[in-house]
Amino acid sequence: MHKNNIKQAKHKTDYKISLIFDDQSKVIADLKNMNPRIIKVTALDNYQLELVFNNNEIKIFDTSLYLNKGIFTELKNYETFKKVRVFMGSIAWPDGQDFCPDTLYQESTKIN
């Protein structure tokens, strides 16, 4: 799968991609039917994140439910928490914490 062919991609943040194929030309992902991806993230108070998605929706995601679990405990340090960045259509922190973009979209609250 490391040699995927991506069709119709304009650049890395353009999600007008339609299909991803494996080495045997088998479709392994239909990106038209995926949840929107993140294009901007802002750390807010109370360990919440403001997320802007590529469909122009703005949502709030509460990370506090995860802060007592595994690697996420490091994010209790608010200075570390604020280092969140957009990464490949989702979000990530410098020490490897991340969330699935589908989780972020489905479990966040729309504000616009």
N, CA, C and O atoms as CSV, one atom per row, in Angstrom:
chain,resi,resn,atom,element,x,y,z
A,1,MET,N,N,0.806,-1.192,0.000
A,1,MET,CA,C,0.000,0.000,0.000
A,1,MET,C,C,0.854,1.264,0.000
A,1,MET,O,O,0.319,2.360,-0.164
A,2,HIS,N,N,2.145,1.141,0.177
A,2,HIS,CA,C,2.981,2.327,0.239
A,2,HIS,C,C,3.164,2.996,-1.122
A,2,HIS,O,O,3.694,4.105,-1.193
A,3,LYS,N,N,2.738,2.347,-2.198
A,3,LYS,CA,C,2.877,2.926,-3.528
A,3,LYS,C,C,1.510,3.304,-4.096
A,3,LYS,O,O,1.217,3.028,-5.260
A,4,ASN,N,N,0.676,3.937,-3.270
A,4,ASN,CA,C,-0.663,4.315,-3.703
A,4,ASN,C,C,-0.623,5.357,-4.812
A,4,ASN,O,O,0.242,6.232,-4.836
A,5,ASN,N,N,-1.565,5.243,-5.717
A,5,ASN,CA,C,-1.746,6.251,-6.762
A,5,ASN,C,C,-2.925,7.115,-6.368
A,5,ASN,O,O,-4.017,6.599,-6.129
A,6,ILE,N,N,-2.725,8.418,-6.298
A,6,ILE,CA,C,-3.802,9.329,-5.925
A,6,ILE,C,C,-4.213,10.089,-7.175
A,6,ILE,O,O,-3.389,10.738,-7.820
A,7,LYS,N,N,-5.496,10.004,-7.511
A,7,LYS,CA,C,-6.032,10.648,-8.707
A,7,LYS,C,C,-6.699,11.972,-8.342
A,7,LYS,O,O,-7.347,12.072,-7.301
A,8,GLN,N,N,-6.548,12.971,-9.176
A,8,GLN,CA,C,-7.223,14.255,-9.109
A,8,GLN,C,C,-6.782,15.146,-7.953
A,8,GLN,O,O,-7.519,16.067,-7.601
A,9,ALA,N,N,-5.627,14.920,-7.349
A,9,ALA,CA,C,-5.158,15.770,-6.256
A,9,ALA,C,C,-4.489,17.013,-6.823
A,9,ALA,O,O,-3.607,16.910,-7.676
A,10,LYS,N,N,-4.899,18.181,-6.359
A,10,LYS,CA,C,-4.278,19.421,-6.811
A,10,LYS,C,C,-3.080,19.774,-5.943
A,10,LYS,O,O,-2.032,20.151,-6.466
A,11,HIS,N,N,-3.216,19.660,-4.622
A,11,HIS,CA,C,-2.114,19.834,-3.688
A,11,HIS,C,C,-2.499,19.187,-2.372
A,11,HIS,O,O,-3.629,18.723,-2.219
A,12,LYS,N,N,-1.581,19.148,-1.422
A,12,LYS,CA,C,-1.780,18.330,-0.232
A,12,LYS,C,C,-2.973,18.721,0.633
A,12,LYS,O,O,-3.457,17.883,1.394
A,13,THR,N,N,-3.466,19.947,0.552
A,13,THR,CA,C,-4.622,20.320,1.368
A,13,THR,C,C,-5.904,20.409,0.553
A,13,THR,O,O,-6.936,20.835,1.070
A,14,ASP,N,N,-5.851,20.015,-0.710
A,14,ASP,CA,C,-7.025,20.025,-1.575
A,14,ASP,C,C,-7.655,18.644,-1.520
A,14,ASP,O,O,-7.046,17.666,-1.953
A,15,TYR,N,N,-8.855,18.560,-0.998
A,15,TYR,CA,C,-9.500,17.270,-0.815
A,15,TYR,C,C,-10.492,16.975,-1.933
A,15,TYR,O,O,-11.575,16.446,-1.684
A,16,LYS,N,N,-10.119,17.318,-3.170
A,16,LYS,CA,C,-10.911,16.970,-4.333
A,16,LYS,C,C,-10.398,15.645,-4.914
A,16,LYS,O,O,-10.572,15.365,-6.100
A,17,ILE,N,N,-9.782,14.862,-4.082
A,17,ILE,CA,C,-9.286,13.546,-4.466
A,17,ILE,C,C,-10.496,12.617,-4.520
A,17,ILE,O,O,-11.402,12.730,-3.695
A,18,SER,N,N,-10.515,11.706,-5.482
A,18,SER,CA,C,-11.670,10.827,-5.545
A,18,SER,C,C,-11.367,9.408,-5.093
A,18,SER,O,O,-12.094,8.866,-4.261
A,19,LEU,N,N,-10.317,8.793,-5.618
A,19,LEU,CA,C,-10.052,7.392,-5.298
A,19,LEU,C,C,-8.575,7.173,-5.021
A,19,LEU,O,O,-7.723,7.864,-5.578
A,20,ILE,N,N,-8.273,6.203,-4.154
A,20,ILE,CA,C,-6.898,5.775,-3.918
A,20,ILE,C,C,-6.836,4.296,-4.276
A,20,ILE,O,O,-7.690,3.509,-3.866
A,21,PHE,N,N,-5.808,3.925,-5.048
A,21,PHE,CA,C,-5.648,2.555,-5.521
A,21,PHE,C,C,-4.411,1.925,-4.889
A,21,PHE,O,O,-3.453,2.621,-4.552
A,22,ASP,N,N,-4.440,0.592,-4.731
A,22,ASP,CA,C,-3.243,-0.112,-4.290
A,22,ASP,C,C,-2.412,-0.498,-5.515
A,22,ASP,O,O,-2.734,-0.087,-6.630
A,23,ASP,N,N,-1.353,-1.277,-5.324
A,23,ASP,CA,C,-0.457,-1.650,-6.416
A,23,ASP,C,C,-1.127,-2.509,-7.489
A,23,ASP,O,O,-0.646,-2.571,-8.620
A,24,GLN,N,N,-2.233,-3.170,-7.142
A,24,GLN,CA,C,-2.939,-4.018,-8.097
A,24,GLN,C,C,-4.158,-3.311,-8.700
A,24,GLN,O,O,-5.062,-3.960,-9.226
A,25,SER,N,N,-4.173,-1.977,-8.619
A,25,SER,CA,C,-5.258,-1.143,-9.160
A,25,SER,C,C,-6.603,-1.409,-8.498
A,25,SER,O,O,-7.653,-1.144,-9.084
A,26,LYS,N,N,-6.571,-1.926,-7.290
A,26,LYS,CA,C,-7.792,-2.131,-6.519
A,26,LYS,C,C,-8.064,-0.854,-5.711
A,26,LYS,O,O,-7.157,-0.302,-5.089
A,27,VAL,N,N,-9.309,-0.397,-5.727
A,27,VAL,CA,C,-9.679,0.799,-4.962
A,27,VAL,C,C,-9.610,0.466,-3.480
A,27,VAL,O,O,-10.254,-0.476,-3.019
A,28,ILE,N,N,-8.827,1.243,-2.732
A,28,ILE,CA,C,-8.727,1.008,-1.292
A,28,ILE,C,C,-9.374,2.122,-0.478
A,28,ILE,O,O,-9.526,1.988,0.736
A,29,ALA,N,N,-9.757,3.221,-1.129
A,29,ALA,CA,C,-10.450,4.300,-0.420
A,29,ALA,C,C,-11.216,5.155,-1.418
A,29,ALA,O,O,-10.706,5.510,-2.480
A,30,ASP,N,N,-12.445,5.474,-1.055
A,30,ASP,CA,C,-13.269,6.398,-1.828
A,30,ASP,C,C,-13.392,7.656,-0.997
A,30,ASP,O,O,-14.206,7.715,-0.074
A,31,LEU,N,N,-12.601,8.653,-1.310
A,31,LEU,CA,C,-12.512,9.839,-0.474
A,31,LEU,C,C,-13.701,10.781,-0.637
A,31,LEU,O,O,-13.852,11.716,0.151
A,32,LYS,N,N,-14.542,10.558,-1.634
A,32,LYS,CA,C,-15.729,11.394,-1.794
A,32,LYS,C,C,-16.686,11.220,-0.623
A,32,LYS,O,O,-17.429,12.139,-0.278
A,33,ASN,N,N,-16.666,10.041,-0.014
A,33,ASN,CA,C,-17.614,9.724,1.044
A,33,ASN,C,C,-17.028,9.843,2.443
A,33,ASN,O,O,-17.624,9.356,3.403
A,34,MET,N,N,-15.885,10.475,2.573
A,34,MET,CA,C,-15.259,10.652,3.884
A,34,MET,C,C,-15.828,11.874,4.580
A,34,MET,O,O,-16.366,12.777,3.938
A,35,ASN,N,N,-15.702,11.893,5.904
A,35,ASN,CA,C,-16.056,13.090,6.658
A,35,ASN,C,C,-15.085,14.210,6.283
A,35,ASN,O,O,-13.975,13.945,5.822
A,36,PRO,N,N,-15.506,15.464,6.480
A,36,PRO,CA,C,-14.611,16.593,6.197
A,36,PRO,C,C,-13.322,16.514,7.018
A,36,PRO,O,O,-13.273,15.881,8.073
A,37,ARG,N,N,-12.297,17.164,6.512
A,37,ARG,CA,C,-10.992,17.186,7.165
A,37,ARG,C,C,-10.700,18.574,7.721
A,37,ARG,O,O,-11.280,19.569,7.287
A,38,ILE,N,N,-9.799,18.620,8.677
A,38,ILE,CA,C,-9.489,19.854,9.397
A,38,ILE,C,C,-8.481,20.686,8.602
A,38,ILE,O,O,-7.499,20.173,8.066
A,39,ILE,N,N,-8.764,21.997,8.547
A,39,ILE,CA,C,-7.842,22.918,7.888
A,39,ILE,C,C,-7.271,23.946,8.868
A,39,ILE,O,O,-6.298,24.632,8.556
A,40,LYS,N,N,-7.886,24.050,10.069
A,40,LYS,CA,C,-7.381,24.986,11.083
A,40,LYS,C,C,-7.796,24.485,12.456
A,40,LYS,O,O,-8.895,23.957,12.626
A,41,VAL,N,N,-6.909,24.654,13.440
A,41,VAL,CA,C,-7.214,24.289,14.823
A,41,VAL,C,C,-6.721,25.390,15.747
A,41,VAL,O,O,-5.650,25.961,15.539
A,42,THR,N,N,-7.526,25.683,16.781
A,42,THR,CA,C,-7.156,26.666,17.800
A,42,THR,C,C,-7.426,26.060,19.167
A,42,THR,O,O,-8.533,25.591,19.435
A,43,ALA,N,N,-6.416,26.068,20.038
A,43,ALA,CA,C,-6.600,25.596,21.412
A,43,ALA,C,C,-7.359,26.659,22.202
A,43,ALA,O,O,-6.997,27.835,22.188
A,44,LEU,N,N,-8.411,26.231,22.887
A,44,LEU,CA,C,-9.230,27.119,23.711
A,44,LEU,C,C,-9.055,26.765,25.181
A,44,LEU,O,O,-8.326,25.832,25.520
A,45,ASP,N,N,-9.726,27.514,26.053
A,45,ASP,CA,C,-9.719,27.196,27.482
A,45,ASP,C,C,-10.421,25.857,27.724
A,45,ASP,O,O,-11.116,25.336,26.852
A,46,ASN,N,N,-10.226,25.324,28.909
A,46,ASN,CA,C,-10.891,24.086,29.338
A,46,ASN,C,C,-10.598,22.899,28.431
A,46,ASN,O,O,-11.424,21.994,28.309
A,47,TYR,N,N,-9.427,22.894,27.792
A,47,TYR,CA,C,-8.990,21.783,26.946
A,47,TYR,C,C,-9.950,21.495,25.808
A,47,TYR,O,O,-10.191,20.341,25.452
A,48,GLN,N,N,-10.484,22.550,25.252
A,48,GLN,CA,C,-11.319,22.430,24.069
A,48,GLN,C,C,-10.544,22.933,22.857
A,48,GLN,O,O,-9.618,23.735,22.976
A,49,LEU,N,N,-10.946,22.442,21.695
A,49,LEU,CA,C,-10.329,22.847,20.444
A,49,LEU,C,C,-11.394,23.397,19.511
A,49,LEU,O,O,-12.465,22.810,19.358
A,50,GLU,N,N,-11.090,24.525,18.891
A,50,GLU,CA,C,-11.946,25.015,17.825
A,50,GLU,C,C,-11.380,24.459,16.522
A,50,GLU,O,O,-10.209,24.666,16.203
A,51,LEU,N,N,-12.215,23.761,15.783
A,51,LEU,CA,C,-11.806,23.098,14.553
A,51,LEU,C,C,-12.529,23.710,13.368
A,51,LEU,O,O,-13.750,23.867,13.394
A,52,VAL,N,N,-11.789,24.053,12.339
A,52,VAL,CA,C,-12.379,24.504,11.087
A,52,VAL,C,C,-12.150,23.390,10.075
A,52,VAL,O,O,-11.021,22.955,9.849
A,53,PHE,N,N,-13.247,22.939,9.471
A,53,PHE,CA,C,-13.192,21.830,8.520
A,53,PHE,C,C,-13.212,22.350,7.084
A,53,PHE,O,O,-13.598,23.492,6.833
A,54,ASN,N,N,-12.796,21.507,6.155
A,54,ASN,CA,C,-12.721,21.925,4.754
A,54,ASN,C,C,-14.087,22.101,4.093
A,54,ASN,O,O,-14.148,22.448,2.913
A,55,ASN,N,N,-15.165,21.878,4.805
A,55,ASN,CA,C,-16.512,22.185,4.304
A,55,ASN,C,C,-17.020,23.493,4.926
A,55,ASN,O,O,-18.203,23.816,4.821
A,56,ASN,N,N,-16.123,24.238,5.572
A,56,ASN,CA,C,-16.388,25.531,6.228
A,56,ASN,C,C,-17.155,25.421,7.539
A,56,ASN,O,O,-17.545,26.447,8.096
A,57,GLU,N,N,-17.383,24.225,8.046
A,57,GLU,CA,C,-18.000,24.092,9.373
A,57,GLU,C,C,-16.961,24.409,10.434
A,57,GLU,O,O,-15.780,24.093,10.291
A,58,ILE,N,N,-17.432,25.041,11.504
A,58,ILE,CA,C,-16.591,25.288,12.673
A,58,ILE,C,C,-17.222,24.533,13.833
A,58,ILE,O,O,-18.417,24.663,14.099
A,59,LYS,N,N,-16.403,23.740,14.520
A,59,LYS,CA,C,-16.899,22.903,15.610
A,59,LYS,C,C,-15.959,23.004,16.803
A,59,LYS,O,O,-14.800,23.401,16.681
A,60,ILE,N,N,-16.498,22.631,17.961
A,60,ILE,CA,C,-15.715,22.569,19.199
A,60,ILE,C,C,-15.594,21.103,19.614
A,60,ILE,O,O,-16.579,20.369,19.680
A,61,PHE,N,N,-14.345,20.702,19.892
A,61,PHE,CA,C,-14.074,19.344,20.358
A,61,PHE,C,C,-13.503,19.426,21.761
A,61,PHE,O,O,-12.537,20.149,22.003
A,62,ASP,N,N,-14.103,18.682,22.692
A,62,ASP,CA,C,-13.675,18.663,24.093
A,62,ASP,C,C,-12.725,17.499,24.319
A,62,ASP,O,O,-13.137,16.340,24.293
A,63,THR,N,N,-11.451,17.810,24.541
A,63,THR,CA,C,-10.458,16.748,24.759
A,63,THR,C,C,-10.399,16.278,26.210
A,63,THR,O,O,-9.714,15.301,26.513
A,64,SER,N,N,-11.103,16.957,27.107
A,64,SER,CA,C,-10.977,16.638,28.537
A,64,SER,C,C,-11.361,15.192,28.852
A,64,SER,O,O,-10.883,14.634,29.840
A,65,LEU,N,N,-12.201,14.587,28.046
A,65,LEU,CA,C,-12.598,13.193,28.268
A,65,LEU,C,C,-11.451,12.212,28.035
A,65,LEU,O,O,-11.519,11.061,28.465
A,66,TYR,N,N,-10.409,12.661,27.362
A,66,TYR,CA,C,-9.292,11.797,26.997
A,66,TYR,C,C,-8.040,12.030,27.840
A,66,TYR,O,O,-7.087,11.257,27.745
A,67,LEU,N,N,-8.024,13.070,28.655
A,67,LEU,CA,C,-6.786,13.491,29.320
A,67,LEU,C,C,-6.294,12.560,30.425
A,67,LEU,O,O,-5.184,12.738,30.926
A,68,ASN,N,N,-7.089,11.583,30.811
A,68,ASN,CA,C,-6.656,10.612,31.814
A,68,ASN,C,C,-6.296,9.272,31.196
A,68,ASN,O,O,-6.188,8.267,31.898
A,69,LYS,N,N,-6.110,9.258,29.870
A,69,LYS,CA,C,-5.864,8.005,29.159
A,69,LYS,C,C,-4.515,8.041,28.436
A,69,LYS,O,O,-4.270,8.910,27.599
A,70,GLY,N,N,-3.656,7.096,28.767
A,70,GLY,CA,C,-2.411,6.879,28.037
A,70,GLY,C,C,-1.590,8.122,27.761
A,70,GLY,O,O,-1.356,8.947,28.644
A,71,ILE,N,N,-1.159,8.237,26.522
A,71,ILE,CA,C,-0.288,9.335,26.103
A,71,ILE,C,C,-0.962,10.700,26.214
A,71,ILE,O,O,-0.278,11.723,26.253
A,72,PHE,N,N,-2.295,10.727,26.265
A,72,PHE,CA,C,-3.012,11.997,26.354
A,72,PHE,C,C,-2.824,12.693,27.707
A,72,PHE,O,O,-3.097,13.887,27.821
A,73,THR,N,N,-2.360,11.963,28.739
A,73,THR,CA,C,-2.150,12.589,30.047
A,73,THR,C,C,-1.127,13.729,29.968
A,73,THR,O,O,-1.177,14.673,30.756
A,74,GLU,N,N,-0.199,13.629,29.004
A,74,GLU,CA,C,0.795,14.696,28.826
A,74,GLU,C,C,0.151,16.023,28.435
A,74,GLU,O,O,0.734,17.086,28.646
A,75,LEU,N,N,-1.050,15.960,27.867
A,75,LEU,CA,C,-1.730,17.171,27.416
A,75,LEU,C,C,-2.401,17.929,28.555
A,75,LEU,O,O,-2.952,19.008,28.337
A,76,LYS,N,N,-2.362,17.378,29.771
A,76,LYS,CA,C,-2.874,18.113,30.929
A,76,LYS,C,C,-2.053,19.374,31.179
A,76,LYS,O,O,-2.548,20.344,31.754
A,77,ASN,N,N,-0.802,19.352,30.743
A,77,ASN,CA,C,0.035,20.552,30.784
A,77,ASN,C,C,-0.479,21.466,29.675
A,77,ASN,O,O,-0.327,21.165,28.491
A,78,TYR,N,N,-1.090,22.586,30.070
A,78,TYR,CA,C,-1.755,23.440,29.088
A,78,TYR,C,C,-0.785,24.020,28.062
A,78,TYR,O,O,-1.177,24.261,26.920
A,79,GLU,N,N,0.463,24.246,28.441
A,79,GLU,CA,C,1.460,24.736,27.480
A,79,GLU,C,C,1.692,23.678,26.392
A,79,GLU,O,O,1.864,24.022,25.222
A,80,THR,N,N,1.698,22.421,26.765
A,80,THR,CA,C,1.826,21.338,25.792
A,80,THR,C,C,0.560,21.238,24.949
A,80,THR,O,O,0.638,21.079,23.731
A,81,PHE,N,N,-0.594,21.329,25.581
A,81,PHE,CA,C,-1.886,21.249,24.892
A,81,PHE,C,C,-1.976,22.302,23.772
A,81,PHE,O,O,-2.487,22.016,22.689
A,82,LYS,N,N,-1.485,23.495,24.033
A,82,LYS,CA,C,-1.577,24.593,23.071
A,82,LYS,C,C,-0.716,24.378,21.827
A,82,LYS,O,O,-0.840,25.131,20.861
A,83,LYS,N,N,0.142,23.380,21.831
A,83,LYS,CA,C,1.022,23.120,20.689
A,83,LYS,C,C,0.351,22.298,19.590
A,83,LYS,O,O,1.018,21.851,18.657
A,84,VAL,N,N,-0.940,22.100,19.692
A,84,VAL,CA,C,-1.677,21.330,18.684
A,84,VAL,C,C,-1.550,21.990,17.313
A,84,VAL,O,O,-1.554,23.215,17.196
A,85,ARG,N,N,-1.440,21.168,16.293
A,85,ARG,CA,C,-1.302,21.644,14.917
A,85,ARG,C,C,-2.135,20.771,13.981
A,85,ARG,O,O,-2.449,19.623,14.296
A,86,VAL,N,N,-2.485,21.335,12.828
A,86,VAL,CA,C,-3.131,20.553,11.782
A,86,VAL,C,C,-2.085,19.616,11.196
A,86,VAL,O,O,-0.953,20.019,10.932
A,87,PHE,N,N,-2.477,18.359,10.997
A,87,PHE,CA,C,-1.569,17.368,10.435
A,87,PHE,C,C,-2.354,16.407,9.550
A,87,PHE,O,O,-3.164,15.623,10.045
A,88,MET,N,N,-2.120,16.466,8.267
A,88,MET,CA,C,-2.717,15.548,7.296
A,88,MET,C,C,-4.244,15.456,7.417
A,88,MET,O,O,-4.801,14.358,7.413
A,89,GLY,N,N,-4.910,16.588,7.524
A,89,GLY,CA,C,-6.367,16.614,7.596
A,89,GLY,C,C,-6.929,16.350,8.969
A,89,GLY,O,O,-8.146,16.315,9.147
A,90,SER,N,N,-6.065,16.164,9.939
A,90,SER,CA,C,-6.476,15.950,11.324
A,90,SER,C,C,-5.656,16.895,12.200
A,90,SER,O,O,-5.237,17.961,11.749
A,91,ILE,N,N,-5.430,16.499,13.453
A,91,ILE,CA,C,-4.612,17.292,14.360
A,91,ILE,C,C,-3.609,16.395,15.058
A,91,ILE,O,O,-3.814,15.185,15.161
A,92,ALA,N,N,-2.523,16.985,15.538
A,92,ALA,CA,C,-1.514,16.235,16.268
A,92,ALA,C,C,-0.717,17.189,17.139
A,92,ALA,O,O,-0.699,18.400,16.916
A,93,TRP,N,N,-0.056,16.611,18.139
A,93,TRP,CA,C,0.836,17.349,19.028
A,93,TRP,C,C,2.256,16.852,18.796
A,93,TRP,O,O,2.441,15.759,18.262
A,94,PRO,N,N,3.264,17.632,19.187
A,94,PRO,CA,C,4.662,17.265,18.936
A,94,PRO,C,C,5.083,15.909,19.492
A,94,PRO,O,O,5.971,15.272,18.926
A,95,ASP,N,N,4.471,15.449,20.588
A,95,ASP,CA,C,4.873,14.164,21.176
A,95,ASP,C,C,4.076,12.979,20.647
A,95,ASP,O,O,4.152,11.884,21.204
A,96,GLY,N,N,3.307,13.188,19.571
A,96,GLY,CA,C,2.647,12.067,18.904
A,96,GLY,C,C,1.175,11.875,19.196
A,96,GLY,O,O,0.545,11.026,18.565
A,97,GLN,N,N,0.603,12.613,20.110
A,97,GLN,CA,C,-0.820,12.480,20.364
A,97,GLN,C,C,-1.579,12.966,19.127
A,97,GLN,O,O,-1.208,13.961,18.504
A,98,ASP,N,N,-2.635,12.253,18.791
A,98,ASP,CA,C,-3.459,12.676,17.671
A,98,ASP,C,C,-4.855,12.084,17.819
A,98,ASP,O,O,-5.098,11.223,18.664
A,99,PHE,N,N,-5.754,12.559,16.985
A,99,PHE,CA,C,-7.117,12.049,16.939
A,99,PHE,C,C,-7.466,11.729,15.499
A,99,PHE,O,O,-6.994,12.386,14.571
A,100,CYS,N,N,-8.286,10.728,15.325
A,100,CYS,CA,C,-8.817,10.387,14.015
A,100,CYS,C,C,-9.696,11.553,13.545
A,100,CYS,O,O,-10.505,12.056,14.325
A,101,PRO,N,N,-9.559,11.987,12.303
A,101,PRO,CA,C,-10.389,13.095,11.835
A,101,PRO,C,C,-11.882,12.782,11.872
A,101,PRO,O,O,-12.697,13.685,12.058
A,102,ASP,N,N,-12.247,11.521,11.697
A,102,ASP,CA,C,-13.662,11.140,11.777
A,102,ASP,C,C,-14.186,11.316,13.196
A,102,ASP,O,O,-15.308,11.782,13.391
A,103,THR,N,N,-13.382,10.945,14.185
A,103,THR,CA,C,-13.765,11.148,15.588
A,103,THR,C,C,-13.959,12.630,15.866
A,103,THR,O,O,-14.942,13.026,16.493
A,104,LEU,N,N,-13.032,13.438,15.407
A,104,LEU,CA,C,-13.127,14.880,15.631
A,104,LEU,C,C,-14.394,15.457,15.012
A,104,LEU,O,O,-15.063,16.291,15.623
A,105,TYR,N,N,-14.719,15.022,13.825
A,105,TYR,CA,C,-15.913,15.551,13.159
A,105,TYR,C,C,-17.202,15.070,13.831
A,105,TYR,O,O,-18.115,15.858,14.079
A,106,GLN,N,N,-17.264,13.786,14.118
A,106,GLN,CA,C,-18.498,13.199,14.646
A,106,GLN,C,C,-18.748,13.537,16.106
A,106,GLN,O,O,-19.903,13.605,16.527
A,107,GLU,N,N,-17.698,13.751,16.891
A,107,GLU,CA,C,-17.869,13.980,18.333
A,107,GLU,C,C,-17.720,15.443,18.729
A,107,GLU,O,O,-17.658,15.750,19.920
A,108,SER,N,N,-17.664,16.338,17.776
A,108,SER,CA,C,-17.563,17.755,18.102
A,108,SER,C,C,-18.925,18.419,17.920
A,108,SER,O,O,-19.832,17.870,17.294
A,109,THR,N,N,-19.036,19.621,18.490
A,109,THR,CA,C,-20.285,20.375,18.471
A,109,THR,C,C,-20.176,21.534,17.486
A,109,THR,O,O,-19.250,22.341,17.562
A,110,LYS,N,N,-21.114,21.604,16.579
A,110,LYS,CA,C,-21.106,22.650,15.558
A,110,LYS,C,C,-21.436,23.997,16.175
A,110,LYS,O,O,-22.358,24.105,16.983
A,111,ILE,N,N,-20.670,25.043,15.790
A,111,ILE,CA,C,-20.952,26.382,16.320
A,111,ILE,C,C,-21.305,27.383,15.234
A,111,ILE,O,O,-21.602,28.536,15.548
A,112,ASN,N,N,-21.283,26.983,13.963
A,112,ASN,CA,C,-21.702,27.923,12.903
A,112,ASN,C,C,-22.749,27.303,12.028
A,112,ASN,O,O,-23.222,27.938,11.086
